[in-house]
């Protein structure tokens, strides 16, 4: 990177706005595309009788951790499984009654694909979220949700930015939809979230 970058304030502000609008446009496209695959995903999770396991690596892994946390705090038992750790014993955390949500922009992440045969033997259901409905991961899943063809927000169109944001938004939508369908109430949220200012606002006391 050159030490003599052009620090023109208006160019910098304009570049930042373009990045934000890039992500906003893709969020709108995903919102417009919500349909039967999303409906089937909610049904699969509601009917499973087990946990929801977010499965990913890299930036998709970070997004998976947040989605799992949101689901857990809103009435859907969930945790995150790191793809590398899965291949070294943590696949034992998965049970037949569970649903795995595998996150990968390309749908070709080797570590995720290497775990699929074992998941199939366990008998859990697999939902994948990728940008490519023809990817290997999508083809080996019970259900696939597409985030569509993505243009990343960085100037190289390489860094996971738009793709991770859109995946996160889709995961949030799934979490709150499940919470609504389960009839999750404020008192239930307080039970899961007794700490901090949010916990205090719900219970009248803080841990």
N, C-alpha and C positions, 0 to 999 in steps of 0.2 A: 504494500500500500504506500502510495506517495506521501511524504510528509508535507507536501505543499498542496493540500486539498483546497478547493474553492469554497470558502466559507461565506458565500453570499446568503444572507438570512432568508431572502424570499425564495431562492432556489431550494434551500433546505426544507423550508416549510412546505413548499409545493411538492417536493419529493415525498415527505412524510404523509401528506394528504393523499397522494396517489396510492401509496402503500395501503392506507386505511380503506380507501374506496375500492381497491382491488379485493380486499377481504370481504367488505360489505357486499359487493356485487355477487360474490360466490355464495355468501350466506343466503342472499335472496334467491339465487338459483336453486339451492338445496331446499329451501323452504317451499318453493313452487313445485319441486319434484316429489315431495312427501306423498306416499301413496300406499299401495297394498303391501309392499315389502316392510314398511314401518309398522303397519297394522299387524302383519304376521309375526313380526319380532315381539311386539307387546304380548300377543297371544301366547307365543312360545314361552316367554319368561313367566307370565302369570300362571301357566299350566305346569311348569316344570317341577315344582315341589322342592327345589333345591336352591342353590346359590347362583348368583351371576358372577362370572369370573372374567375380568377384563385382562386381555392378553396382548402384549406388545413389546416393542424394543425401541430404543432411541427416543426421538421426540414423540412418536406414537405411544411409547411406554409412559412418558410423562403425562400425556393426555389421558391415557387409560387409568392412571392413578387418581386423577381428579374425577373422572366419571365414576369410578368405583366408590370414591369417598362421597360423592353426591348421592349416589344410589343408596349407600348404607345409611346416610343420615335422613333419607326421606322414605324409608320403609321397605327397601329392597336389599336384603342381605347380599353383600358383594365384597369382593376383594380383588386386588391386582396381582397378576402372576407375570413375573419377568421371563421373557422367552429363553434367555440363557440359563437361568436357574431352573426352569421347567425341565430342561434336558439333563439336568444333574440331580434329579430326585424330586423336584417340586411338582411334577406331574401327579404325584401321589396325593396332592391336595384336591384333585378333581374326582368327583363321583358321577355315577351314571345319571343321576337326577339333575345334575347341574347344566347350566347353559354357559358356554364360553363365547365371549364377544372378542374376536380377533381383529386388531387394528393394524393396518398397513396401507400406506398410500398406494404403493405399487402393486401390492398383493403378491409380491415375489420375494419377500423377506425370508431368507434361507432358514433362519432359526425357527420362525413360526411354522414354516412348511415341514420341517423335520419333526415337529411335535404332533402334527396332525394324525399320522398313523396310530400313535398311542392313544390319542383322544378318541379315535374311532373304535379302538378295542375297548376302551373304558365304557363307551356308549353314550357319552354326553352329546348334547346338541351343540352345533357350532354356527354362530352368526358372524359373518365377516363384514367389515366396513372398509372399502377401498375405493380408489378412483377408477378402477378397471374391472368391469363386470366379466371380462374374459380372462382375468388373471388366474394363476394356479390356485391361489387361496380361495378366490370366489368359487371356482369350479369344485373345490373339495369341501365346501361348506353346505350346511343344510339350508341356509338362507343368506342372501347377500344384499347389502344396502350400498348403493353407489353414491359417492359424493360428487360424481361427475368429473370431467376433465378439468384439471386445476392449473391455474397460472399462479405461481408463488409470488409473493409481494416484493421480494428482493430484486435488485437490478439484474441478477444473473439467472433468475428463475430456477434457483436450486435449493436454497435454504427452506426447510419445512416451516412455512409461515401460514399462508392461506390454507394449506391442506390440514395442518394441525388445528387451526382455528375452526374450520368447518366441521371437522370430526368432533371437536369438543362441543360445539353448538348442537350437533346432532345427538351426542350423548346426553347433554343436558335435557334436550327435548324428550328423550326416551325416559330419563330418570323422573322428570316431573309428570309425564303422562302416566307412568306406572304408579307414582305416588297418588295421583288423582283417582285412578281406577281402583286403588286399594282402599280409598276412603281415609287416607292418612290425615290426621288432625294435628292442631297445634300442640296438644298435650302429648301426642306421640313424638313430635319433633323435639319437645322439651326433654323427653325421656332419653333420646339419643344425643342431645346436645345441651347438657346441663352447665357447661363451662362458658366463661367469657361474658361479654356484654349481651350477646344474643340469648344465652342461657338465662341471664339475670332478667331480661325483659320478659321471658316466658314463665319463669318460676318465681320471680321476686327475690331471688338470692343467687349469688355467684359462688362458684367453686374456685 
